Amino acid sequence: MRKIGTSPKAAVGGNTALKGAALSKRFARKGRIAPPRSRSYAVTMQTQLQNESQNENRNENHWQQVMARDARQDGRFVFAVRTTGIYCRPSCPSRRPRRDSVEFFPDPREAERAGYRACLRCKPTEISAQAQYVLRARQLLDSAEGVVTLAQLSKRVGLSPFHLQRLFKRATGLSPREYQSARRMQQVKTELRKAGDVTTALYDAGFSSPSRLYEKSDQQLGMTPGAYRRGGAGATIMFAIAPTPLGRMLVAATERGLCAVRFGETATELERGLRSEFHAATLHRDDAAMRRYIEPLLASLGGDKTIIDLPLDVRATAFQQKVWETLQRIPRGETRSYTEIARAIGDPKAVRAVARACASNPVALAVPCHRVVRSDGNLAGYRWGLERKRKLLERERANS
C-alpha cells in the first residue's frame, strides 16, 4: 500500500536527488585526492631527470679516465666498444675508440651479460702484477701497529723503494707515508666517535705525542679532536646570505676561518643545507660579523681584481689539500685542465682523483675550482651548476 501524500514521481525524484548527491560527494572526494597524485608524478619525473644527469656526469668522468689511461681506475669499471664487441680496463694501451661507440659497466660480469668479451691485451678479468704489489703494500700498512718506513715496506713487498713509491702513488694518489698518516687519522676519528678519550685514541692510532695529533687536526679533522669526538657540539658557526649575480650565496665561518661558501636559489634552501651538514654545532646568522668574509667574495664576483686570501677551516685529506693549494695559484682569468693539475701536484695519472677533489671543495671562490676545465677547453661538472661556472669564467676573463 502506497503511503498517503507520496506520489511515485516524487519517490523517483527523491531517489534521483539522493543518487545525485552521492555522486557529487564521490566526485568531490576524488577531486580532493587528485593533486597529490600530480605532485607525486612531478617528483618522480624530477628524480628520474636527476638520476639521468648523474649517470651522464659519471659516464663523462669515466671517459676522461679512459682517455688518460688512468691505471688507478682498473677494477672500478670497464669500458666496452660496440663496434668490436670487446671490453677493456681503463688503462688498456690499445687505441682509443670514438666516444659514441663506448659504454661503461661497473664490472666484467655486467659487460659479459651485455654480450661483450674480454680484451686479450689488457685482460680486464685478471689482477695485474703491479696491482698485486700495491694491494700487498696496503695490506701490510693496514695491519701494521706502528709506522712503517718506505725501506721496510719495500723489503717486505719485494720491490725497490723508488719503484714501490711510484706504483703506490699512481694507484692511490698518496705516497705510503701519506697513506699511513691518513689511515692513522681515520683511526682517531673512529675512536673519537666511540666517545673514547683523546689520549687513548691518539696513542692507539700510532701518534707519538698529543702535539703530533693536534698539529694535523686543523687540516684533517677541521676542528680539535675533542670537538670532533662530540660531533661538532660546542662549535659555533656564524653565517650570512647575500644576493649575487649568480643567485644567493651563503658564507659560513668558525672562529678559525671560512668553512662553507655555496650558491643556491633561495635563502631557505641554503640555510637548511648548512644546518643539515653541521647539525651538532650552534649556528646563528650574523651579517655584520661575516662582512669581512663576504666583501672580498662579492668584490671578486663584481669584477674587482681582488685576491681572495681568507683563513680557511675545512677538513681535507693530504691529497685534497695539495689540489686545493694548486687551484688557489691559478691566476684570475685563466684556466687549467684536470690533467695539468695532476701534473702540477706531481701525479700525472691522478686525473680522476683531481676531479673528485674539485667536486668536494666546500668553499667556492675561495678555492677556485671553477677554473678547472677539460683538456679540450670545454666545461666539466661544477657543484653549483655549469651555468654559474660559465658566468664566473666569463666575468673573470672580461676583467682580468
Buried (B, 14 or more C-beta within 10 A) or exposed (E): EEEEEEEEEEEEEEEEEEEEEEEEEEEEEEEEEEEEEEEEEEEEEEEEEEEEEEEEEEBBBBBBBBBBBBBBBBBBBBBBBBEBEBBBBBBBEEEEBEEEEBBBBEBBEBBBEEEBEBBEEBEBBEEBEBBEBBBBBBEBBEEBEEBBEBEBBBEBBEBEBEEBBBBBBBBBBBBBBBBBBBBBBEBBBEBBEEEBEBEEBBEBBBBEEEEBBBEBBBBBBBBBBEBBBBBBEEBEBBBBBBEBEBBBBBBBBBEBBBBBBBBBEEBEEBBEBBEEBBEEBEBEBEEEEBBEBBEBBBEBBEEEEBEBEBEBBBBBBBBBBBBBEBBBEBEBBEBBBBBBBBBBBEBBBBBBBBBBBBBBBBBBBBBBBBBBBBBEEEBBBBBBBEEBBEBBBEBBEEEE
